[in-house]
Amino acid sequence: MPTWIKNPFDVLAAHPVGERTTDLREAERFIRLFHAENPSAGGLYARLRDVSRDVARHGTYTHTYEELEFGARVAWRNSNRCIGRLYWRSLKVRDRRRVGTAEGVALECVAHLRDATNNGKIRPTVTVLPPDTPARRGHRVLNDQLIRYAGYRTPDGVVGDPRNLALTETARALGWRGRGGRFDVLPVVIQPGSGDPLLCNLPGDAVLEVPLAHPDYPWFEELGLRWHAVPAISDMCLEIGGVCYPCAPFNGWYMGTEIGARNLADGDRYDQLAPVAERLGLDTSTERSLWRDHALVELNVAVLHSFELAGVTMTDHHTESRRFLTHLSREEKAGRVCPADWSWIVPPLSGSATPVFHRYYDSRVLTPAFVHHR
């Protein structure tokens, strides 16, 4: 920094930070990162002064669209639990910071799904709605994903997705009435900055679903399994330079194992390994028969086959593991840390048969980032 320019953060950074007031140190780190990776962005020190002035007056500052787009993409780049970061530069950023009402948020959630679905050619997309500020709390979505299946308690056990029992009960308390099926799409529950929650029922054309079939076993369709095409995370805060965007739903596309080895196979989810094993005629009386492994592979074969047949973007865990190491190599060549959580990067099926299994990763948390609400 030239000696004639006083760092505008030196004095203000010593002041106590109030509730939802922007942390000036975080703001400075981000602005410097943005200008370092975007040399044509203009004057760094003039921008630092502007940000400092706005925080002093208002307790926060406003990102330019270019800063917002860059920050959202880098938040994906920094997502240490995501294996699919090779395409972080392609993230489409929908700037909806001017949406002021819960009804407007609902409309944008629906628009996000339609845009991201793209007739099955899934687009990585984030929709950024208004941030938290010292003057006003931003809207939030209570669903962890925009599309979730209901879970109903019955005398015979849970019908649907057990993961979503609490969300289902919340929606029902707010007036929603499901059909009691295994794959009832829940409404999006929007919590305004102030006031009562709002239910947004997703229209059919915003929710693309794929019925599951197996290429070799016609009976598989009789299981009645299906899954939605777009995994849009919706309950995390997008943190960019000390500013929290509490409602910023984002999506990539599915890796097959997310559905076939977790959502449909986990014992506390749809728990389908035993039904598949029974249809396959496997010996389930002993674990040494490896019936779970056999059933798990065939369940994943069905998921990959069905999405391909439907023309919906999906990747397999072997391909995505190689792509992640390509991403890792590119980041290292760029002189950047590529954070990764081994327990999430290694796929839940055939982990040791993938190249990501056989190494360690830097697990630090970097910003910008998608973080869980505090």
C-alpha positions as CSV (number, residue, x, y, z in Angstrom):
1,M,0.0,0.0,0.0
2,P,1.4,3.5,-0.9
3,T,2.5,5.3,2.3
4,W,0.3,8.3,1.5
5,I,-2.9,6.2,1.8
6,K,-4.0,5.5,5.3
7,N,-5.7,2.1,5.6
8,P,-9.4,3.1,6.1
9,F,-9.9,0.0,8.2
10,D,-7.3,0.8,10.9
11,V,-9.5,3.1,13.1
12,L,-12.9,1.5,12.4
13,A,-11.7,-2.1,12.9
14,A,-11.0,-1.2,16.6
15,H,-14.6,-0.3,17.2
16,P,-16.9,-3.0,18.7
17,V,-19.0,-4.9,16.1
18,G,-22.7,-4.9,16.9
19,E,-25.3,-7.5,16.0
20,R,-25.2,-8.2,12.3
21,T,-22.8,-5.3,11.8
22,T,-20.2,-6.1,9.1
23,D,-16.8,-7.1,10.3
24,L,-14.4,-4.7,8.6
25,R,-11.5,-7.1,8.7
26,E,-13.6,-9.7,6.7
27,A,-14.7,-6.9,4.3
28,E,-11.1,-5.9,3.7
29,R,-9.9,-9.5,3.1
30,F,-12.6,-10.0,0.6
31,I,-12.1,-6.8,-1.3
32,R,-8.4,-7.5,-1.5
33,L,-9.1,-11.0,-2.8
34,F,-11.5,-9.7,-5.4
35,H,-9.1,-7.2,-6.7
36,A,-6.2,-9.7,-6.6
37,E,-8.1,-12.1,-8.8
38,N,-9.7,-9.4,-11.0
39,P,-6.9,-7.0,-11.8
40,S,-9.2,-5.0,-14.2
41,A,-11.7,-4.2,-11.4
42,G,-10.5,-0.7,-10.7
43,G,-8.9,1.1,-7.8
44,L,-8.5,-1.1,-4.8
45,Y,-7.9,1.7,-2.2
46,A,-10.8,3.8,-3.4
47,R,-13.0,0.8,-3.0
48,L,-11.7,0.2,0.5
49,R,-12.4,3.8,1.5
50,D,-16.0,3.5,0.1
51,V,-16.6,0.3,2.1
52,S,-15.2,1.8,5.2
53,R,-17.3,4.9,4.9
54,D,-20.5,2.8,4.3
55,V,-19.8,0.6,7.3
56,A,-19.2,3.6,9.5
57,R,-22.5,5.2,8.4
58,H,-24.8,2.1,8.0
59,G,-23.0,-0.8,9.8
60,T,-22.7,-2.6,6.4
61,Y,-21.9,-2.1,2.8
62,T,-23.3,-3.2,-0.6
63,H,-21.4,-5.5,-3.0
64,T,-21.3,-4.6,-6.6
65,Y,-22.7,-7.3,-8.9
66,E,-19.2,-8.3,-9.9
67,E,-18.2,-8.7,-6.3
68,L,-21.4,-10.7,-5.6
69,E,-20.8,-13.0,-8.5
70,F,-17.2,-13.5,-7.7
71,G,-18.0,-14.1,-4.0
72,A,-20.7,-16.7,-4.7
73,R,-18.4,-18.6,-7.1
74,V,-15.5,-18.5,-4.6
75,A,-17.9,-19.7,-1.9
76,W,-18.5,-22.8,-4.0
77,R,-14.7,-23.1,-4.7
78,N,-14.2,-23.1,-0.9
79,S,-16.9,-25.7,-0.1
80,N,-14.8,-28.4,1.5
81,R,-17.6,-30.9,1.5
82,C,-18.3,-30.7,-2.2
83,I,-16.6,-33.0,-4.7
84,G,-18.0,-31.2,-7.8
85,R,-16.1,-27.9,-7.6
86,L,-14.3,-28.2,-10.9
87,Y,-17.0,-26.1,-12.5
88,W,-17.1,-23.3,-9.9
89,R,-16.5,-20.6,-12.5
90,S,-19.7,-21.6,-14.3
91,L,-22.0,-20.9,-11.4
92,K,-24.9,-18.7,-12.5
93,V,-25.6,-15.9,-10.0
94,R,-29.1,-14.6,-9.9
95,D,-29.0,-11.2,-8.1
96,R,-32.3,-10.8,-6.3
97,R,-31.2,-8.5,-3.5
98,R,-34.0,-6.1,-4.2
99,V,-36.8,-8.6,-3.4
100,G,-38.4,-7.3,-0.2
101,T,-41.3,-9.6,0.7
102,A,-41.7,-13.2,1.6
103,E,-44.0,-13.6,-1.4
104,G,-41.3,-12.3,-3.6
105,V,-38.8,-14.9,-2.1
106,A,-41.4,-17.6,-2.8
107,L,-41.6,-16.6,-6.5
108,E,-37.8,-16.5,-6.7
109,C,-37.5,-20.0,-5.3
110,V,-39.8,-21.3,-7.9
111,A,-38.0,-19.4,-10.6
112,H,-34.7,-20.7,-9.4
113,L,-35.9,-24.3,-9.8
114,R,-37.3,-23.7,-13.3
115,D,-34.1,-22.0,-14.4
116,A,-31.7,-24.5,-12.8
117,T,-33.7,-27.5,-14.1
118,N,-33.3,-26.3,-17.7
119,N,-35.2,-29.3,-19.2
120,G,-32.9,-31.7,-17.4
121,K,-29.6,-30.1,-18.4
122,I,-29.0,-28.9,-14.9
123,R,-27.4,-25.5,-14.4
124,P,-25.3,-24.7,-11.3
125,T,-27.2,-21.7,-10.0
126,V,-27.4,-19.5,-6.9
127,T,-30.2,-17.0,-6.2
128,V,-29.0,-14.3,-3.8
129,L,-31.8,-12.6,-1.8
130,P,-31.4,-9.6,0.6
131,P,-28.7,-9.8,3.3
132,D,-28.9,-9.4,7.0
133,T,-28.2,-5.8,8.0
134,P,-28.0,-3.9,11.3
135,A,-31.4,-2.4,10.4
136,R,-33.2,-5.5,9.2
137,R,-33.0,-9.3,9.3
138,G,-33.1,-11.0,6.0
139,H,-35.6,-13.7,5.0
140,R,-34.7,-17.4,5.5
141,V,-35.9,-20.7,4.0
142,L,-36.5,-23.4,6.7
143,N,-36.2,-26.3,4.2
144,D,-32.7,-27.6,4.0
145,Q,-33.4,-28.1,0.2
146,L,-36.0,-26.4,-1.9
147,I,-37.3,-29.8,-2.9
148,R,-37.9,-32.3,0.0
149,Y,-40.3,-35.2,0.4
150,A,-42.6,-35.4,3.3
151,G,-42.3,-37.8,6.2
152,Y,-45.5,-39.0,8.1
153,R,-45.6,-40.8,11.4
154,T,-48.0,-43.7,11.3
155,P,-48.8,-46.6,13.7
156,D,-46.8,-48.8,11.3
157,G,-43.8,-46.5,11.1
158,V,-42.8,-43.6,8.9
159,V,-44.2,-43.2,5.5
160,G,-41.9,-41.1,3.2
161,D,-38.6,-39.5,4.2
162,P,-37.9,-39.7,8.0
163,R,-35.4,-36.9,7.6
164,N,-38.2,-34.5,7.0
165,L,-40.5,-35.4,9.9
166,A,-40.0,-32.1,11.7
167,L,-40.4,-30.0,8.5
168,T,-43.5,-31.9,7.6
169,E,-45.0,-31.3,11.0
170,T,-44.2,-27.6,10.7
171,A,-45.8,-27.4,7.3
172,R,-48.9,-29.2,8.5
173,A,-49.1,-26.8,11.5
174,L,-49.1,-24.0,9.0
175,G,-52.0,-25.5,7.1
176,W,-50.4,-27.8,4.5
177,R,-52.2,-31.1,3.9
178,G,-50.2,-33.8,2.3
179,R,-51.5,-37.0,0.6
180,G,-49.7,-39.3,2.9
181,G,-47.6,-40.8,0.2
182,R,-43.9,-41.8,0.1
183,F,-42.9,-39.0,-2.3
184,D,-45.1,-36.0,-1.5
185,V,-43.2,-32.8,-2.3
186,L,-43.3,-30.5,0.7
187,P,-43.9,-26.7,0.4
188,V,-41.1,-24.3,0.9
189,V,-41.4,-22.7,4.3
190,I,-40.2,-19.1,4.2
191,Q,-39.4,-17.3,7.5
192,P,-39.6,-13.5,6.9
193,G,-37.2,-11.2,8.7
194,S,-40.2,-10.4,10.9
195,G,-43.7,-11.9,11.0
196,D,-45.2,-15.3,10.4
197,P,-43.8,-18.0,8.1
198,L,-45.2,-18.3,4.6
199,L,-45.9,-21.6,2.8
200,C,-45.0,-21.8,-0.9
201,N,-46.4,-24.8,-2.7
202,L,-44.1,-25.8,-5.6
203,P,-45.9,-26.0,-8.9
204,G,-45.5,-29.3,-10.8
205,D,-43.5,-27.7,-13.7
206,A,-40.8,-26.5,-11.1
207,V,-40.1,-30.0,-9.8
208,L,-38.7,-32.5,-12.3
209,E,-38.8,-36.0,-10.9
210,V,-37.2,-39.2,-12.3
211,P,-39.0,-42.5,-11.7
212,L,-36.4,-45.2,-11.1
213,A,-36.0,-48.4,-13.2
214,H,-33.1,-50.9,-13.6
215,P,-31.6,-51.8,-17.0
216,D,-31.6,-55.5,-16.2
217,Y,-34.5,-56.1,-13.7
218,P,-38.0,-55.2,-14.9
219,W,-39.3,-55.7,-11.3
220,F,-37.4,-52.7,-10.1
221,E,-40.1,-50.3,-11.2
222,E,-42.5,-52.1,-8.9
223,L,-40.6,-50.7,-5.9
224,G,-42.2,-47.3,-6.9
225,L,-39.0,-45.3,-6.2
226,R,-38.3,-41.9,-7.7
227,W,-36.1,-38.8,-7.0
228,H,-36.1,-35.1,-7.9
229,A,-33.5,-33.8,-10.4
230,V,-32.2,-30.6,-8.6
231,P,-30.4,-30.7,-5.2
232,A,-30.9,-27.0,-4.3
233,I,-29.5,-26.3,-0.8
234,S,-31.6,-23.6,0.8
235,D,-30.8,-23.3,4.6
236,M,-27.3,-22.0,4.5
237,C,-25.9,-18.4,4.7
238,L,-23.8,-17.2,1.9
239,E,-21.0,-15.2,3.7
240,I,-19.1,-12.7,1.5
241,G,-16.7,-10.2,3.0
242,G,-18.5,-10.0,6.4
243,V,-22.0,-9.8,4.8
244,C,-24.4,-12.7,5.4
245,Y,-27.0,-13.5,2.7
246,P,-29.2,-15.8,4.8
247,C,-31.4,-16.8,1.9
248,A,-29.3,-17.9,-1.1
249,P,-30.5,-21.3,-2.5
250,F,-27.8,-22.9,-4.6
251,N,-27.4,-26.1,-6.6
252,G,-25.1,-28.2,-8.7
253,W,-26.2,-31.5,-10.1
254,Y,-26.5,-34.9,-8.3
255,M,-23.8,-37.5,-8.1
256,G,-25.5,-40.8,-8.3
257,T,-24.4,-42.1,-4.8
258,E,-26.1,-39.1,-3.1
259,I,-29.4,-40.7,-4.1
260,G,-28.5,-44.4,-4.5
261,A,-26.1,-44.9,-1.5
262,R,-27.6,-42.4,0.9
263,N,-31.1,-41.0,0.3
264,L,-32.6,-44.4,-0.7
265,A,-30.2,-46.7,1.1
266,D,-29.6,-45.3,4.6
267,G,-31.4,-47.0,7.4
268,D,-32.8,-43.7,8.7
269,R,-33.9,-42.6,5.2
270,Y,-35.8,-44.8,2.7
271,D,-34.0,-48.0,3.8
272,Q,-34.3,-49.8,0.5
273,L,-31.4,-52.3,0.7
274,A,-33.5,-55.1,2.2
275,P,-36.4,-54.8,-0.4
276,V,-33.9,-54.8,-3.2
277,A,-32.0,-57.7,-1.8
278,E,-35.2,-59.7,-1.4
279,R,-36.1,-59.1,-5.0
280,L,-32.6,-60.2,-6.1
281,G,-33.0,-63.4,-4.1
282,L,-29.9,-62.7,-2.0
283,D,-29.1,-64.5,1.3
284,T,-29.9,-61.9,4.0
285,S,-29.4,-64.3,6.9
286,T,-25.7,-63.5,7.2
287,E,-23.6,-60.4,6.7
288,R,-20.9,-62.6,5.1
289,S,-23.0,-63.0,2.0
290,L,-22.4,-59.3,1.4
291,W,-26.0,-58.9,0.4
292,R,-26.0,-55.2,1.4
293,D,-23.1,-54.5,-1.0
294,H,-24.7,-56.3,-3.9
295,A,-28.1,-54.5,-3.3
296,L,-26.3,-51.2,-2.9
297,V,-24.6,-51.5,-6.3
298,E,-27.8,-52.5,-8.1
299,L,-29.6,-49.6,-6.5
300,N,-27.0,-47.2,-7.7
301,V,-27.0,-48.8,-11.2
302,A,-30.8,-48.1,-11.3
303,V,-30.3,-44.4,-10.3
304,L,-27.6,-43.7,-12.9
305,H,-29.6,-45.6,-15.6
306,S,-32.8,-43.8,-14.9
307,F,-31.4,-40.3,-14.9
308,E,-29.5,-41.0,-18.1
309,L,-32.7,-42.4,-19.7
310,A,-34.6,-39.3,-18.6
311,G,-32.0,-37.0,-20.0
312,V,-31.2,-35.4,-16.6
313,T,-27.7,-34.4,-15.8
314,M,-26.0,-36.7,-13.3
315,T,-22.4,-37.9,-12.7
316,D,-21.0,-41.1,-11.2
317,H,-18.6,-41.2,-8.3
318,H,-15.6,-42.6,-10.2
319,T,-15.8,-39.8,-12.8
320,E,-16.4,-37.1,-10.3
321,S,-13.4,-38.3,-8.2
322,R,-11.1,-37.9,-11.1
323,R,-12.6,-34.5,-11.8
324,F,-12.0,-33.4,-8.3
325,L,-8.3,-34.2,-8.5
326,T,-8.2,-32.2,-11.7
327,H,-9.7,-29.3,-9.7
328,L,-7.3,-29.8,-6.9
329,S,-4.3,-29.7,-9.3
330,R,-5.6,-26.5,-10.9
331,E,-6.0,-24.8,-7.5
332,E,-2.5,-25.8,-6.4
333,K,-1.1,-24.4,-9.7
334,A,-2.9,-21.2,-9.0
335,G,-1.3,-21.0,-5.6
336,R,-4.5,-21.5,-3.7
337,V,-5.5,-23.8,-0.9
338,C,-8.2,-26.3,-1.9
339,P,-9.9,-27.2,1.3
340,A,-11.6,-30.7,1.5
341,D,-13.2,-32.8,4.2
342,W,-12.1,-36.4,3.5
343,S,-15.2,-37.9,5.0
344,W,-17.4,-36.0,2.5
345,I,-15.1,-36.1,-0.6
346,V,-14.7,-39.9,-0.5
347,P,-17.8,-41.4,-2.0
348,P,-20.1,-43.6,0.1
349,L,-19.8,-46.5,-2.4
350,S,-16.5,-48.2,-3.4
351,G,-14.5,-45.4,-1.7
352,S,-11.1,-47.2,-1.9
353,A,-11.7,-47.8,-5.6
354,T,-11.7,-44.0,-6.2
355,P,-8.5,-41.9,-6.4
356,V,-9.7,-39.4,-3.8
357,F,-9.5,-42.1,-1.1
358,H,-5.7,-42.4,-1.2
359,R,-4.6,-39.0,0.0
360,Y,-5.0,-36.3,2.7
361,Y,-6.6,-32.9,2.3
362,D,-6.3,-29.5,3.9
363,S,-9.5,-29.2,6.0
364,R,-9.4,-25.5,6.9
365,V,-12.4,-23.3,6.4
366,L,-12.0,-20.4,4.0
367,T,-14.2,-17.5,3.1
368,P,-16.3,-16.6,1.2
369,A,-18.3,-19.6,2.1
370,F,-21.7,-21.2,2.4
371,V,-22.2,-21.7,6.2
372,H,-24.9,-23.0,8.5
373,H,-26.8,-20.3,10.3
374,R,-25.4,-19.5,13.7
